[in-house]
């Protein structure tokens, strides 16, 4: 699969809450980083994306840019009391995501999705 196909499949999968599909495109040795206070690995990433998809009223992709094996995505995640923006920077190799870097609007995330980041 090309980068654009992998990225489209990944984003559609997590937005619709299909954790199995998300895992199918994540490489076993994926590097995951984010700006949340929680430790992160691929399992925590999948769980957090699933919680966001479950809590959000809607999730829309604002921008997708793919160049070679790299991609960036910007999402708006709407909740009853506001919208949170999420940006992802992805690297694809061999049809799998090998690097996932996420940047959350943490202040808005805590305000509009209460309990999402609680342990």
Biopython code that builds the backbone (N, CA, C, O; Angstrom):
import numpy as np
from Bio.PDB.StructureBuilder import StructureBuilder

atoms = [
    (1, "UNK", "N", (0.835, -1.191, 0.000)),
    (1, "UNK", "CA", (0.000, 0.000, 0.000)),
    (1, "UNK", "C", (0.875, 1.249, 0.000)),
    (1, "UNK", "O", (1.939, 1.281, 0.620)),
    (2, "UNK", "N", (0.424, 2.239, -0.682)),
    (2, "UNK", "CA", (1.092, 3.530, -0.710)),
    (2, "UNK", "C", (0.803, 4.306, 0.581)),
    (2, "UNK", "O", (-0.136, 3.991, 1.313)),
    (3, "UNK", "N", (1.621, 5.315, 0.840)),
    (3, "UNK", "CA", (1.457, 6.136, 2.043)),
    (3, "UNK", "C", (0.041, 6.682, 2.152)),
    (3, "UNK", "O", (-0.572, 6.596, 3.216)),
    (4, "UNK", "N", (-0.486, 7.239, 1.071)),
    (4, "UNK", "CA", (-1.834, 7.826, 1.128)),
    (4, "UNK", "C", (-2.884, 6.785, 1.498)),
    (4, "UNK", "O", (-3.823, 7.089, 2.234)),
    (5, "UNK", "N", (-2.735, 5.561, 0.996)),
    (5, "UNK", "CA", (-3.698, 4.496, 1.306)),
    (5, "UNK", "C", (-3.602, 4.066, 2.764)),
    (5, "UNK", "O", (-4.619, 3.882, 3.432)),
    (6, "UNK", "N", (-2.372, 3.908, 3.256)),
    (6, "UNK", "CA", (-2.172, 3.503, 4.656)),
    (6, "UNK", "C", (-2.739, 4.562, 5.594)),
    (6, "UNK", "O", (-3.442, 4.245, 6.553)),
    (7, "UNK", "N", (-2.427, 5.816, 5.308)),
    (7, "UNK", "CA", (-2.882, 6.921, 6.157)),
    (7, "UNK", "C", (-4.411, 7.027, 6.134)),
    (7, "UNK", "O", (-5.029, 7.223, 7.180)),
    (8, "UNK", "N", (-5.016, 6.901, 4.973)),
    (8, "UNK", "CA", (-6.479, 6.966, 4.869)),
    (8, "UNK", "C", (-7.124, 5.800, 5.626)),
    (8, "UNK", "O", (-8.119, 5.994, 6.324)),
    (9, "UNK", "N", (-6.567, 4.598, 5.492)),
    (9, "UNK", "CA", (-7.102, 3.430, 6.189)),
    (9, "UNK", "C", (-6.976, 3.605, 7.700)),
    (9, "UNK", "O", (-7.925, 3.349, 8.440)),
    (10, "UNK", "N", (-5.803, 4.042, 8.154)),
    (10, "UNK", "CA", (-5.548, 4.252, 9.584)),
    (10, "UNK", "C", (-6.525, 5.277, 10.165)),
    (10, "UNK", "O", (-7.169, 5.013, 11.181)),
    (11, "UNK", "N", (-6.636, 6.440, 9.527)),
    (11, "UNK", "CA", (-7.498, 7.488, 10.085)),
    (11, "UNK", "C", (-8.961, 7.058, 10.069)),
    (11, "UNK", "O", (-9.671, 7.276, 11.051)),
    (12, "UNK", "N", (-9.423, 6.458, 8.990)),
    (12, "UNK", "CA", (-10.809, 5.989, 8.939)),
    (12, "UNK", "C", (-11.055, 4.924, 10.001)),
    (12, "UNK", "O", (-12.129, 4.880, 10.601)),
    (13, "UNK", "N", (-10.060, 4.062, 10.237)),
    (13, "UNK", "CA", (-10.218, 2.981, 11.213)),
    (13, "UNK", "C", (-10.371, 3.509, 12.629)),
    (13, "UNK", "O", (-11.267, 3.079, 13.354)),
    (14, "UNK", "N", (-9.501, 4.445, 13.037)),
    (14, "UNK", "CA", (-9.621, 4.900, 14.422)),
    (14, "UNK", "C", (-10.830, 5.795, 14.607)),
    (14, "UNK", "O", (-11.447, 5.784, 15.672)),
    (15, "UNK", "N", (-11.186, 6.580, 13.577)),
    (15, "UNK", "CA", (-12.357, 7.453, 13.692)),
    (15, "UNK", "C", (-13.627, 6.630, 13.879)),
    (15, "UNK", "O", (-14.528, 7.035, 14.614)),
    (16, "UNK", "N", (-13.703, 5.478, 13.220)),
    (16, "UNK", "CA", (-14.894, 4.628, 13.337)),
    (16, "UNK", "C", (-14.809, 3.656, 14.510)),
    (16, "UNK", "O", (-15.740, 2.884, 14.741)),
    (17, "UNK", "N", (-13.700, 3.684, 15.253)),
    (17, "UNK", "CA", (-13.568, 2.848, 16.444)),
    (17, "UNK", "C", (-13.155, 1.414, 16.169)),
    (17, "UNK", "O", (-13.361, 0.547, 17.019)),
    (18, "UNK", "N", (-12.576, 1.137, 15.003)),
    (18, "UNK", "CA", (-12.163, -0.223, 14.645)),
    (18, "UNK", "C", (-10.712, -0.459, 15.091)),
    (18, "UNK", "O", (-9.772, -0.289, 14.314)),
    (19, "UNK", "N", (-10.556, -0.853, 16.357)),
    (19, "UNK", "CA", (-9.218, -1.052, 16.927)),
    (19, "UNK", "C", (-8.430, -2.126, 16.194)),
    (19, "UNK", "O", (-7.220, -1.981, 16.021)),
    (20, "UNK", "N", (-9.078, -3.193, 15.760)),
    (20, "UNK", "CA", (-8.396, -4.258, 15.028)),
    (20, "UNK", "C", (-7.801, -3.756, 13.729)),
    (20, "UNK", "O", (-6.676, -4.111, 13.378)),
    (21, "UNK", "N", (-8.545, -2.937, 13.019)),
    (21, "UNK", "CA", (-8.045, -2.380, 11.759)),
    (21, "UNK", "C", (-6.868, -1.439, 12.019)),
    (21, "UNK", "O", (-5.892, -1.442, 11.269)),
    (22, "UNK", "N", (-6.960, -0.637, 13.078)),
    (22, "UNK", "CA", (-5.850, 0.260, 13.421)),
    (22, "UNK", "C", (-4.583, -0.558, 13.670)),
    (22, "UNK", "O", (-3.509, -0.216, 13.174)),
    (23, "UNK", "N", (-4.712, -1.622, 14.430)),
    (23, "UNK", "CA", (-3.547, -2.455, 14.759)),
    (23, "UNK", "C", (-2.932, -3.105, 13.513)),
    (23, "UNK", "O", (-1.720, -3.316, 13.453)),
    (24, "UNK", "N", (-3.776, -3.422, 12.517)),
    (24, "UNK", "CA", (-3.260, -4.060, 11.295)),
    (24, "UNK", "C", (-2.297, -3.179, 10.531)),
    (24, "UNK", "O", (-1.441, -3.700, 9.817)),
    (25, "UNK", "N", (-2.399, -1.855, 10.650)),
    (25, "UNK", "CA", (-1.500, -0.978, 9.894)),
    (25, "UNK", "C", (-0.386, -0.390, 10.749)),
    (25, "UNK", "O", (0.411, 0.411, 10.261)),
    (26, "UNK", "N", (-0.322, -0.776, 12.010)),
    (26, "UNK", "CA", (0.765, -0.317, 12.880)),
    (26, "UNK", "C", (1.833, -1.407, 12.929)),
    (26, "UNK", "O", (1.551, -2.556, 13.268)),
    (27, "UNK", "N", (3.066, -1.026, 12.584)),
    (27, "UNK", "CA", (4.183, -1.973, 12.612)),
    (27, "UNK", "C", (4.437, -2.440, 14.045)),
    (27, "UNK", "O", (4.230, -1.677, 14.990)),
    (28, "UNK", "N", (4.887, -3.693, 14.214)),
    (28, "UNK", "CA", (5.146, -4.214, 15.559)),
    (28, "UNK", "C", (6.169, -3.388, 16.351)),
    (28, "UNK", "O", (6.104, -3.324, 17.578)),
    (29, "UNK", "N", (7.097, -2.767, 15.652)),
    (29, "UNK", "CA", (8.138, -1.976, 16.330)),
    (29, "UNK", "C", (7.925, -0.472, 16.138)),
    (29, "UNK", "O", (8.888, 0.294, 16.103)),
    (30, "UNK", "N", (6.666, -0.053, 16.013)),
    (30, "UNK", "CA", (6.345, 1.354, 15.780)),
    (30, "UNK", "C", (6.913, 2.239, 16.889)),
    (30, "UNK", "O", (6.929, 1.864, 18.061)),
    (31, "UNK", "N", (7.378, 3.416, 16.490)),
    (31, "UNK", "CA", (7.791, 4.445, 17.450)),
    (31, "UNK", "C", (6.608, 5.374, 17.645)),
    (31, "UNK", "O", (6.086, 5.924, 16.676)),
    (32, "UNK", "N", (6.175, 5.557, 18.896)),
    (32, "UNK", "CA", (5.035, 6.416, 19.190)),
    (32, "UNK", "C", (5.476, 7.488, 20.175)),
    (32, "UNK", "O", (6.110, 7.204, 21.191)),
    (33, "UNK", "N", (5.124, 8.727, 19.851)),
    (33, "UNK", "CA", (5.387, 9.849, 20.755)),
    (33, "UNK", "C", (4.157, 10.741, 20.766)),
    (33, "UNK", "O", (3.448, 10.861, 19.767)),
    (34, "UNK", "N", (3.914, 11.367, 21.919)),
    (34, "UNK", "CA", (2.858, 12.359, 22.015)),
    (34, "UNK", "C", (3.154, 13.324, 23.125)),
    (34, "UNK", "O", (4.095, 13.124, 23.893)),
    (35, "UNK", "N", (2.354, 14.381, 23.222)),
    (35, "UNK", "CA", (2.580, 15.399, 24.244)),
    (35, "UNK", "C", (1.646, 15.249, 25.441)),
    (35, "UNK", "O", (1.443, 16.211, 26.182)),
    (36, "UNK", "N", (1.078, 14.070, 25.644)),
    (36, "UNK", "CA", (0.273, 13.815, 26.834)),
    (36, "UNK", "C", (1.194, 13.378, 27.962)),
    (36, "UNK", "O", (2.314, 12.926, 27.721)),
    (37, "UNK", "N", (0.722, 13.513, 29.181)),
    (37, "UNK", "CA", (1.545, 13.169, 30.340)),
    (37, "UNK", "C", (1.643, 11.664, 30.558)),
    (37, "UNK", "O", (2.473, 11.206, 31.344)),
    (38, "UNK", "N", (0.824, 10.907, 29.886)),
    (38, "UNK", "CA", (0.803, 9.460, 30.046)),
    (38, "UNK", "C", (1.944, 8.804, 29.277)),
    (38, "UNK", "O", (2.359, 9.325, 28.242)),
    (39, "UNK", "N", (2.462, 7.675, 29.757)),
    (39, "UNK", "CA", (3.434, 6.932, 28.956)),
    (39, "UNK", "C", (2.735, 6.406, 27.709)),
    (39, "UNK", "O", (1.525, 6.184, 27.727)),
    (40, "UNK", "N", (3.477, 6.207, 26.634)),
    (40, "UNK", "CA", (2.839, 5.790, 25.397)),
    (40, "UNK", "C", (3.554, 4.592, 24.765)),
    (40, "UNK", "O", (4.782, 4.530, 24.710)),
    (41, "UNK", "N", (2.758, 3.666, 24.302)),
    (41, "UNK", "CA", (3.209, 2.588, 23.430)),
    (41, "UNK", "C", (2.060, 2.357, 22.463)),
    (41, "UNK", "O", (1.051, 3.059, 22.531)),
    (42, "UNK", "N", (2.187, 1.396, 21.572)),
    (42, "UNK", "CA", (1.133, 1.215, 20.574)),
    (42, "UNK", "C", (-0.210, 0.855, 21.208)),
    (42, "UNK", "O", (-1.250, 1.283, 20.707)),
    (43, "UNK", "N", (-0.218, 0.093, 22.279)),
    (43, "UNK", "CA", (-1.474, -0.275, 22.928)),
    (43, "UNK", "C", (-2.153, 0.942, 23.549)),
    (43, "UNK", "O", (-3.360, 1.124, 23.390)),
    (44, "UNK", "N", (-1.394, 1.774, 24.253)),
    (44, "UNK", "CA", (-1.961, 2.987, 24.855)),
    (44, "UNK", "C", (-2.468, 3.934, 23.771)),
    (44, "UNK", "O", (-3.508, 4.571, 23.936)),
    (45, "UNK", "N", (-1.741, 4.026, 22.675)),
    (45, "UNK", "CA", (-2.175, 4.861, 21.552)),
    (45, "UNK", "C", (-3.530, 4.399, 21.026)),
    (45, "UNK", "O", (-4.445, 5.208, 20.876)),
    (46, "UNK", "N", (-3.662, 3.109, 20.747)),
    (46, "UNK", "CA", (-4.912, 2.565, 20.209)),
    (46, "UNK", "C", (-6.056, 2.788, 21.197)),
    (46, "UNK", "O", (-7.158, 3.154, 20.789)),
    (47, "UNK", "N", (-5.808, 2.573, 22.491)),
    (47, "UNK", "CA", (-6.842, 2.777, 23.508)),
    (47, "UNK", "C", (-7.269, 4.246, 23.580)),
    (47, "UNK", "O", (-8.461, 4.538, 23.682)),
    (48, "UNK", "N", (-6.309, 5.168, 23.529)),
    (48, "UNK", "CA", (-6.632, 6.593, 23.604)),
    (48, "UNK", "C", (-7.419, 7.035, 22.383)),
    (48, "UNK", "O", (-8.400, 7.768, 22.510)),
    (49, "UNK", "N", (-7.002, 6.598, 21.199)),
    (49, "UNK", "CA", (-7.747, 6.941, 19.985)),
    (49, "UNK", "C", (-9.171, 6.388, 20.060)),
    (49, "UNK", "O", (-10.122, 7.044, 19.634)),
    (50, "UNK", "N", (-9.308, 5.196, 20.597)),
    (50, "UNK", "CA", (-10.638, 4.600, 20.731)),
    (50, "UNK", "C", (-11.504, 5.423, 21.695)),
    (50, "UNK", "O", (-12.684, 5.651, 21.429)),
    (51, "UNK", "N", (-10.923, 5.863, 22.803)),
    (51, "UNK", "CA", (-11.673, 6.681, 23.759)),
    (51, "UNK", "C", (-12.087, 8.014, 23.136)),
    (51, "UNK", "O", (-13.204, 8.484, 23.355)),
    (52, "UNK", "N", (-11.185, 8.624, 22.360)),
    (52, "UNK", "CA", (-11.536, 9.883, 21.693)),
    (52, "UNK", "C", (-12.693, 9.651, 20.730)),
    (52, "UNK", "O", (-13.657, 10.416, 20.717)),
    (53, "UNK", "N", (-12.600, 8.601, 19.928)),
    (53, "UNK", "CA", (-13.668, 8.298, 18.965)),
    (53, "UNK", "C", (-14.995, 8.052, 19.679)),
    (53, "UNK", "O", (-16.048, 8.454, 19.183)),
    (54, "UNK", "N", (-14.954, 7.394, 20.837)),
    (54, "UNK", "CA", (-16.174, 7.103, 21.588)),
    (54, "UNK", "C", (-16.752, 8.361, 22.237)),
    (54, "UNK", "O", (-17.972, 8.516, 22.295)),
    (55, "UNK", "N", (-15.893, 9.262, 22.728)),
    (55, "UNK", "CA", (-16.347, 10.475, 23.412)),
    (55, "UNK", "C", (-16.812, 11.558, 22.445)),
    (55, "UNK", "O", (-17.716, 12.328, 22.770)),
    (56, "UNK", "N", (-16.208, 11.625, 21.262)),
    (56, "UNK", "CA", (-16.479, 12.723, 20.334)),
    (56, "UNK", "C", (-17.845, 12.581, 19.683)),
    (56, "UNK", "O", (-18.303, 11.478, 19.386)),
    (57, "UNK", "N", (-18.481, 13.719, 19.470)),
    (57, "UNK", "CA", (-19.714, 13.734, 18.683)),
    (57, "UNK", "C", (-19.391, 13.516, 17.213)),
    (57, "UNK", "O", (-20.137, 12.855, 16.491)),
    (58, "UNK", "N", (-18.268, 14.080, 16.781)),
    (58, "UNK", "CA", (-17.804, 13.889, 15.410)),
    (58, "UNK", "C", (-16.308, 14.157, 15.350)),
    (58, "UNK", "O", (-15.758, 14.906, 16.157)),
    (59, "UNK", "N", (-15.672, 13.533, 14.382)),
    (59, "UNK", "CA", (-14.250, 13.752, 14.118)),
    (59, "UNK", "C", (-14.124, 14.003, 12.630)),
    (59, "UNK", "O", (-14.582, 13.207, 11.810)),
    (60, "UNK", "N", (-13.502, 15.113, 12.293)),
    (60, "UNK", "CA", (-13.331, 15.419, 10.874)),
    (60, "UNK", "C", (-11.862, 15.706, 10.584)),
    (60, "UNK", "O", (-11.158, 16.333, 11.376)),
    (61, "UNK", "N", (-11.434, 15.235, 9.445)),
    (61, "UNK", "CA", (-10.071, 15.496, 8.997)),
    (61, "UNK", "C", (-10.055, 16.872, 8.355)),
    (61, "UNK", "O", (-10.776, 17.129, 7.391)),
    (62, "UNK", "N", (-9.228, 17.750, 8.898)),
    (62, "UNK", "CA", (-9.115, 19.113, 8.415)),
    (62, "UNK", "C", (-8.097, 19.185, 7.283)),
    (62, "UNK", "O", (-8.280, 19.922, 6.314)),
    (63, "UNK", "N", (-7.013, 18.406, 7.417)),
    (63, "UNK", "CA", (-5.939, 18.458, 6.426)),
    (63, "UNK", "C", (-5.175, 17.143, 6.403)),
    (63, "UNK", "O", (-4.917, 16.542, 7.446)),
    (64, "UNK", "N", (-4.821, 16.708, 5.212)),
    (64, "UNK", "CA", (-3.942, 15.556, 5.023)),
    (64, "UNK", "C", (-2.892, 15.945, 3.998)),
    (64, "UNK", "O", (-3.220, 16.406, 2.905)),
    (65, "UNK", "N", (-1.629, 15.758, 4.354)),
    (65, "UNK", "CA", (-0.532, 16.023, 3.424)),
    (65, "UNK", "C", (0.379, 14.800, 3.430)),
    (65, "UNK", "O", (0.882, 14.401, 4.480)),
    (66, "UNK", "N", (0.590, 14.209, 2.263)),
    (66, "UNK", "CA", (1.482, 13.061, 2.118)),
    (66, "UNK", "C", (2.600, 13.409, 1.148)),
    (66, "UNK", "O", (2.355, 13.900, 0.046)),
    (67, "UNK", "N", (3.826, 13.150, 1.573)),
    (67, "UNK", "CA", (5.002, 13.359, 0.733)),
    (67, "UNK", "C", (5.930, 12.181, 0.935)),
    (67, "UNK", "O", (6.500, 12.004, 2.011)),
    (68, "UNK", "N", (6.081, 11.372, -0.109)),
    (68, "UNK", "CA", (6.924, 10.186, 0.005)),
    (68, "UNK", "C", (6.368, 9.251, 1.056)),
    (68, "UNK", "O", (5.208, 8.843, 0.993)),
    (69, "UNK", "N", (7.216, 8.911, 2.035)),
    (69, "UNK", "CA", (6.795, 7.984, 3.094)),
    (69, "UNK", "C", (6.277, 8.697, 4.335)),
    (69, "UNK", "O", (6.029, 8.057, 5.357)),
    (70, "UNK", "N", (6.113, 10.002, 4.259)),
    (70, "UNK", "CA", (5.665, 10.787, 5.424)),
    (70, "UNK", "C", (4.307, 11.422, 5.166)),
    (70, "UNK", "O", (3.935, 11.720, 4.032)),
    (71, "UNK", "N", (3.579, 11.619, 6.268)),
    (71, "UNK", "CA", (2.257, 12.244, 6.171)),
    (71, "UNK", "C", (1.976, 13.060, 7.415)),
    (71, "UNK", "O", (2.509, 12.790, 8.492)),
    (72, "UNK", "N", (1.137, 14.056, 7.248)),
    (72, "UNK", "CA", (0.632, 14.800, 8.401)),
    (72, "UNK", "C", (-0.881, 14.869, 8.280)),
    (72, "UNK", "O", (-1.429, 15.008, 7.187)),
    (73, "UNK", "N", (-1.537, 14.771, 9.409)),
    (73, "UNK", "CA", (-2.999, 14.829, 9.492)),
    (73, "UNK", "C", (-3.380, 15.813, 10.584)),
    (73, "UNK", "O", (-2.744, 15.867, 11.637)),
    (74, "UNK", "N", (-4.409, 16.579, 10.328)),
    (74, "UNK", "CA", (-4.982, 17.443, 11.355)),
    (74, "UNK", "C", (-6.463, 17.108, 11.447)),
    (74, "UNK", "O", (-7.173, 17.069, 10.442)),
    (75, "UNK", "N", (-6.916, 16.866, 12.683)),
    (75, "UNK", "CA", (-8.303, 16.508, 12.940)),
    (75, "UNK", "C", (-8.947, 17.550, 13.841)),
    (75, "UNK", "O", (-8.275, 18.190, 14.649)),
    (76, "UNK", "N", (-10.254, 17.713, 13.694)),
    (76, "UNK", "CA", (-11.075, 18.417, 14.675)),
    (76, "UNK", "C", (-11.976, 17.381, 15.322)),
    (76, "UNK", "O", (-12.704, 16.662, 14.638)),
    (77, "UNK", "N", (-11.923, 17.310, 16.643)),
    (77, "UNK", "CA", (-12.727, 16.361, 17.409)),
    (77, "UNK", "C", (-13.753, 17.180, 18.190)),
    (77, "UNK", "O", (-13.416, 17.854, 19.164)),
    (78, "UNK", "N", (-14.998, 17.113, 17.752)),
    (78, "UNK", "CA", (-16.055, 17.926, 18.357)),
    (78, "UNK", "C", (-16.722, 17.170, 19.496)),
    (78, "UNK", "O", (-17.059, 15.991, 19.379)),
    (79, "UNK", "N", (-16.904, 17.886, 20.604)),
    (79, "UNK", "CA", (-17.595, 17.370, 21.783)),
    (79, "UNK", "C", (-18.745, 18.337, 22.089)),
    (79, "UNK", "O", (-18.824, 19.402, 21.476)),
    (80, "UNK", "N", (-19.629, 17.992, 23.016)),
    (80, "UNK", "CA", (-20.776, 18.864, 23.297)),
    (80, "UNK", "C", (-20.389, 20.302, 23.671)),
    (80, "UNK", "O", (-21.145, 21.234, 23.399)),
    (81, "UNK", "N", (-19.222, 20.484, 24.291)),
    (81, "UNK", "CA", (-18.874, 21.817, 24.773)),
    (81, "UNK", "C", (-17.726, 22.470, 24.027)),
    (81, "UNK", "O", (-17.246, 23.523, 24.449)),
    (82, "UNK", "N", (-17.275, 21.884, 22.944)),
    (82, "UNK", "CA", (-16.200, 22.499, 22.181)),
    (82, "UNK", "C", (-15.492, 21.507, 21.277)),
    (82, "UNK", "O", (-15.860, 20.335, 21.197)),
    (83, "UNK", "N", (-14.486, 21.996, 20.611)),
    (83, "UNK", "CA", (-13.731, 21.196, 19.651)),
    (83, "UNK", "C", (-12.264, 21.177, 20.040)),
    (83, "UNK", "O", (-11.701, 22.190, 20.456)),
    (84, "UNK", "N", (-11.657, 20.014, 19.899)),
    (84, "UNK", "CA", (-10.237, 19.822, 20.192)),
    (84, "UNK", "C", (-9.533, 19.505, 18.889)),
    (84, "UNK", "O", (-10.041, 18.735, 18.074)),
    (85, "UNK", "N", (-8.378, 20.090, 18.691)),
    (85, "UNK", "CA", (-7.591, 19.816, 17.494)),
    (85, "UNK", "C", (-6.481, 18.829, 17.842)),
    (85, "UNK", "O", (-5.864, 18.916, 18.903)),
    (86, "UNK", "N", (-6.241, 17.897, 16.935)),
    (86, "UNK", "CA", (-5.215, 16.871, 17.063)),
    (86, "UNK", "C", (-4.418, 16.852, 15.774)),
    (86, "UNK", "O", (-4.994, 16.855, 14.686)),
    (87, "UNK", "N", (-3.095, 16.833, 15.885)),
    (87, "UNK", "CA", (-2.226, 16.711, 14.715)),
    (87, "UNK", "C", (-1.410, 15.437, 14.846)),
    (87, "UNK", "O", (-0.938, 15.098, 15.931)),
    (88, "UNK", "N", (-1.246, 14.730, 13.725)),
    (88, "UNK", "CA", (-0.427, 13.520, 13.696)),
    (88, "UNK", "C", (0.599, 13.644, 12.577)),
    (88, "UNK", "O", (0.325, 14.182, 11.504)),
    (89, "UNK", "N", (1.777, 13.133, 12.861)),
    (89, "UNK", "CA", (2.857, 13.071, 11.883)),
    (89, "UNK", "C", (3.249, 11.608, 11.782)),
    (89, "UNK", "O", (3.660, 11.000, 12.770)),
    (90, "UNK", "N", (3.123, 11.043, 10.586)),
    (90, "UNK", "CA", (3.249, 9.608, 10.388)),
    (90, "UNK", "C", (4.349, 9.282, 9.389)),
    (90, "UNK", "O", (4.620, 10.054, 8.469)),
    (91, "UNK", "N", (4.981, 8.125, 9.582)),
    (91, "UNK", "CA", (5.929, 7.576, 8.617)),
    (91, "UNK", "C", (5.463, 6.177, 8.271)),
    (91, "UNK", "O", (5.087, 5.399, 9.147)),
    (92, "UNK", "N", (5.492, 5.863, 6.971)),
    (92, "UNK", "CA", (5.022, 4.573, 6.469)),
    (92, "UNK", "C", (6.172, 3.850, 5.794)),
    (92, "UNK", "O", (6.919, 4.449, 5.020)),
    (93, "UNK", "N", (6.317, 2.561, 6.084)),
    (93, "UNK", "CA", (7.286, 1.702, 5.402)),
    (93, "UNK", "C", (6.674, 0.317, 5.266)),
    (93, "UNK", "O", (6.127, -0.223, 6.228)),
    (94, "UNK", "N", (6.765, -0.250, 4.084)),
    (94, "UNK", "CA", (6.240, -1.594, 3.876)),
    (94, "UNK", "C", (4.755, -1.726, 4.152)),
    (94, "UNK", "O", (4.300, -2.783, 4.589)),
    (95, "UNK", "N", (3.991, -0.671, 3.905)),
    (95, "UNK", "CA", (2.556, -0.717, 4.119)),
    (95, "UNK", "C", (2.118, -0.613, 5.569)),
    (95, "UNK", "O", (0.953, -0.856, 5.882)),
    (96, "UNK", "N", (3.042, -0.254, 6.463)),
    (96, "UNK", "CA", (2.738, -0.136, 7.905)),
    (96, "UNK", "C", (3.209, 1.220, 8.425)),
    (96, "UNK", "O", (4.136, 1.825, 7.885)),
    (97, "UNK", "N", (2.552, 1.677, 9.478)),
    (97, "UNK", "CA", (3.001, 2.886, 10.166)),
    (97, "UNK", "C", (4.175, 2.519, 11.059)),
    (97, "UNK", "O", (4.048, 1.673, 11.944)),
    (98, "UNK", "N", (5.315, 3.153, 10.828)),
    (98, "UNK", "CA", (6.508, 2.870, 11.617)),
    (98, "UNK", "C", (6.810, 3.964, 12.633)),
    (98, "UNK", "O", (7.534, 3.734, 13.602)),
    (99, "UNK", "N", (6.256, 5.155, 12.415)),
    (99, "UNK", "CA", (6.393, 6.261, 13.364)),
    (99, "UNK", "C", (5.066, 7.001, 13.436)),
    (99, "UNK", "O", (4.458, 7.318, 12.414)),
    (100, "UNK", "N", (4.627, 7.271, 14.670)),
    (100, "UNK", "CA", (3.417, 8.049, 14.905)),
    (100, "UNK", "C", (3.754, 9.084, 15.960)),
    (100, "UNK", "O", (4.142, 8.746, 17.078)),
    (101, "UNK", "N", (3.603, 10.341, 15.595)),
    (101, "UNK", "CA", (3.833, 11.426, 16.533)),
    (101, "UNK", "C", (2.553, 12.252, 16.594)),
    (101, "UNK", "O", (2.070, 12.741, 15.572)),
    (102, "UNK", "N", (2.012, 12.403, 17.791)),
    (102, "UNK", "CA", (0.757, 13.125, 17.962)),
    (102, "UNK", "C", (0.959, 14.357, 18.822)),
    (102, "UNK", "O", (1.720, 14.348, 19.790)),
    (103, "UNK", "N", (0.261, 15.415, 18.444)),
    (103, "UNK", "CA", (0.265, 16.646, 19.223)),
    (103, "UNK", "C", (-1.185, 17.002, 19.501)),
    (103, "UNK", "O", (-1.969, 17.248, 18.584)),
    (104, "UNK", "N", (-1.527, 17.026, 20.782)),
    (104, "UNK", "CA", (-2.881, 17.338, 21.237)),
    (104, "UNK", "C", (-2.940, 18.743, 21.802)),
    (104, "UNK", "O", (-1.957, 19.240, 22.350)),
    (105, "UNK", "N", (-4.087, 19.383, 21.670)),
    (105, "UNK", "CA", (-4.408, 20.597, 22.403)),
    (105, "UNK", "C", (-4.855, 20.111, 23.779)),
    (105, "UNK", "O", (-6.046, 19.903, 24.010)),
    (106, "UNK", "N", (-3.901, 19.930, 24.690)),
    (106, "UNK", "CA", (-4.145, 19.261, 25.972)),
    (106, "UNK", "C", (-5.121, 20.041, 26.851)),
    (106, "UNK", "O", (-5.957, 19.433, 27.519)),
    (107, "UNK", "N", (-5.036, 21.360, 26.865)),
    (107, "UNK", "CA", (-5.943, 22.161, 27.690)),
    (107, "UNK", "C", (-7.387, 21.933, 27.240)),
    (107, "UNK", "O", (-8.269, 21.687, 28.063)),
    (108, "UNK", "N", (-7.617, 22.015, 25.946)),
    (108, "UNK", "CA", (-8.969, 21.788, 25.422)),
    (108, "UNK", "C", (-9.401, 20.347, 25.596)),
    (108, "UNK", "O", (-10.568, 20.082, 25.884)),
    (109, "UNK", "N", (-8.482, 19.416, 25.427)),
    (109, "UNK", "CA", (-8.794, 17.994, 25.586)),
    (109, "UNK", "C", (-9.348, 17.727, 26.987)),
    (109, "UNK", "O", (-10.359, 17.041, 27.140)),
    (110, "UNK", "N", (-8.686, 18.269, 27.998)),
    (110, "UNK", "CA", (-9.149, 18.071, 29.382)),
    (110, "UNK", "C", (-10.469, 18.798, 29.647)),
    (110, "UNK", "O", (-11.314, 18.305, 30.393)),
    (111, "UNK", "N", (-10.640, 19.958, 29.039)),
    (111, "UNK", "CA", (-11.855, 20.744, 29.263)),
    (111, "UNK", "C", (-13.067, 20.112, 28.578)),
    (111, "UNK", "O", (-14.134, 20.008, 29.182)),
    (112, "UNK", "N", (-12.911, 19.697, 27.337)),
    (112, "UNK", "CA", (-14.052, 19.260, 26.547)),
    (112, "UNK", "C", (-14.297, 17.753, 26.570)),
    (112, "UNK", "O", (-15.373, 17.292, 26.189)),
    (113, "UNK", "N", (-13.302, 16.985, 27.015)),
    (113, "UNK", "CA", (-13.448, 15.531, 27.121)),
    (113, "UNK", "C", (-13.075, 15.116, 28.541)),
    (113, "UNK", "O", (-12.086, 14.408, 28.732)),
    (114, "UNK", "N", (-13.850, 15.543, 29.546)),
    (114, "UNK", "CA", (-13.495, 15.242, 30.931)),
    (114, "UNK", "C", (-13.381, 13.739, 31.176)),
    (114, "UNK", "O", (-14.222, 12.957, 30.730)),
    (115, "UNK", "N", (-12.334, 13.354, 31.887)),
    (115, "UNK", "CA", (-12.130, 11.952, 32.217)),
    (115, "UNK", "C", (-11.361, 11.177, 31.171)),
    (115, "UNK", "O", (-10.942, 10.051, 31.440)),
    (116, "UNK", "N", (-11.156, 11.735, 29.983)),
    (116, "UNK", "CA", (-10.480, 11.008, 28.919)),
    (116, "UNK", "C", (-9.057, 10.608, 29.308)),
    (116, "UNK", "O", (-8.609, 9.507, 28.985)),
    (117, "UNK", "N", (-8.364, 11.480, 29.985)),
    (117, "UNK", "CA", (-6.962, 11.221, 30.318)),
    (117, "UNK", "C", (-6.785, 10.680, 31.727)),
    (117, "UNK", "O", (-5.655, 10.478, 32.172)),
    (118, "UNK", "N", (-7.883, 10.441, 32.436)),
    (118, "UNK", "CA", (-7.777, 9.886, 33.780)),
    (118, "UNK", "C", (-7.311, 8.459, 33.734)),
    (118, "UNK", "O", (-7.675, 7.713, 32.825)),
    (119, "UNK", "N", (-6.505, 8.063, 34.710)),
    (119, "UNK", "CA", (-6.050, 6.673, 34.790)),
    (119, "UNK", "C", (-7.134, 5.782, 35.303)),
    (119, "UNK", "O", (-6.930, 4.576, 35.437)),
]
sb = StructureBuilder()
sb.init_structure("model")
sb.init_model(0)
sb.init_chain("A")
sb.init_seg("    ")
for serial, (resi, resn, name, xyz) in enumerate(atoms, 1):
    if name == "N":
        sb.init_residue(resn, " ", resi, " ")
    sb.init_atom(name, np.array(xyz, "f"), 0.0, 1.0, " ", f" {name:<3s}", serial, name[0])
structure = sb.get_structure()
